Amino acid sequence: MEHFHRRKGVLHAQSYACSQLAEEFGTPLFVYSREALESAWQQFSDALEKHPHLICYAVKANSNLAVLDVLARLGSGFDIVSGGELKRVLAAGGEPENIVFSGVGKTSAELTDALEIGIRCFNVESEAELDRLGAIAAALDMVAPVSLRINPDVDAQTHPYISTGLKENKFGINMDKAIELYQRAEQMPSINVQGMDCHIGSQLTNIEPYQDALERLIGLVDQLDSLGIKLSHLDVGGGHGICYQDEAPLDIDQWARCVIDAVGERELEILVEPGRFIAGPAGILLTRVEYLKSNEDKHFAVVDAAMNDLIRPALYSAWQAIEAVEPRDTEPKQYDVVGPVCESSDFLGKNRPLSIEQGDLLAVMQAGAYGFVMSSNYNTRPRAAEVMVSGDEAYVVRERENVEDLFVDESVLP
Ligand SMILES: *Cc1c(COP(=O)(O)O)cnc(C)c1O
């Protein structure tokens, strides 16, 4: 059964009617399905079953403690990009030895904390970072486990803002510098060279960019091997695409076969860092229509969620499906679904056929990843509540913010 589905025409999250969720918890409201999170994670686990592997969920996609906890209970590892995410993972019961740390700008404080906590591996993104980490580890009389993030210079065939594996992107180490840097790292007594990683972009629905990147990475792995540098893991990053509109989502079995084939007989544990694929389809954003408004050319549905709640449409021109929770019998009209924020880019969708009246509920689908985590308080709007449905129960996993709390840390001049 789909985790979000219709019963007698009404959109449900598992066995919970979305209209009832809105009634109980108010709108705008993020609703997550525990079973959807688990089944997406399980796809990776099943597909990689026959090969030593670790699934490191990319925390930035949705870092709610309840989401992390659900995955930690399955035995998931985590890919973090900040000291804040490290604290969250630990608070949710994640194991330090299952954490990898990515990101181009790790501060000394973040590196020190992660080293002392004993994370599994640092995904180092530059020579300068390697030097900093080496010096910090030496000063603490510790040895830092390291993987170098390689920028394989492949076209991920995705939106430029979420493409990360081209030379012009800020991420990773260029192919032509890689061998030299591995050799340097190998000489550093406070560095333990363990692996190689890459992450070429997000929302990839084609297998070819993965194949291209793997071919290049495996080439490097073999070159290193011939120089006496033996790696124990290959981290292939995340980026697995989902269906927002009519794309075919990446086939995880096909993807896993491609990775396992590329690794072949080499003794490399496979690490993978999926974010969107696990969290995206597991969440929706419920919002209520405040006003309907028309002029000669256009119909607008002004809703109570806005770009501060879900910025993907404004930021990447992302398209997300918008459905009426209980569609009316009337002929659909084409609506621009817009929020109350004072920006023309404040829309959730344009030209959407909807049969609705004022006061009706809409659901923005596939909103579980890069949704709440990217939300802000712009226009002094309290951030939405988050609810997780598990079995027949719905739990608040983050309370709706209060307006007063938004400025409690501010002060006026004496
Ligand atoms: C964002 C990110 C991911 C997850 O990307 P998705 O497209 O959400 O799967 C994985 N690894 C790194 C290094 C990232 O920055």
The ligand as an SDF file (V2000), in Angstrom:
LIG
                    3D

 15 15  0  0  0  0  0  0  0  0999 V2000
   23.2780   16.4330    0.2420 C   0  0  0  0  0  0  0  0  0  0  0  0
   24.2560   15.3280    0.2780 C   0  0  0  0  0  0  0  0  0  0  0  0
   23.8280   13.9980    0.1980 C   0  0  0  0  0  0  0  0  0  0  0  0
   22.3800   13.6190    0.0150 C   0  0  0  0  0  0  0  0  0  0  0  0
   21.9010   14.0070   -1.2200 O   0  0  0  0  0  0  0  0  0  0  0  0
   20.4580   13.5070   -1.7000 P   0  0  0  0  0  0  0  0  0  0  0  0
   20.3210   14.0740   -3.0520 O   0  0  0  0  0  0  0  0  0  0  0  0
   19.4670   14.0690   -0.7390 O   0  0  0  0  0  0  0  0  0  0  0  0
   20.4750   12.0270   -1.6780 O   0  0  0  0  0  0  0  0  0  0  0  0
   24.7800   13.0010    0.2930 C   0  0  0  0  0  0  0  0  0  0  0  0
   26.0930   13.2940    0.4460 N   0  0  0  0  0  0  0  0  0  0  0  0
   26.5480   14.5620    0.5080 C   0  0  0  0  0  0  0  0  0  0  0  0
   27.9880   14.8110    0.6760 C   0  0  0  0  0  0  0  0  0  0  0  0
   25.6470   15.6170    0.4170 C   0  0  0  0  0  0  0  0  0  0  0  0
   26.0980   16.8690    0.4690 O   0  0  0  0  0  0  0  0  0  0  0  0
  1  2  1  0
  2  3  1  0
  2 14  2  0
  3  4  1  0
  3 10  2  0
  4  5  1  0
  5  6  1  0
  6  7  2  0
  6  8  1  0
  6  9  1  0
 10 11  1  0
 11 12  2  0
 12 13  1  0
 12 14  1  0
 14 15  1  0
M  END
$$$$
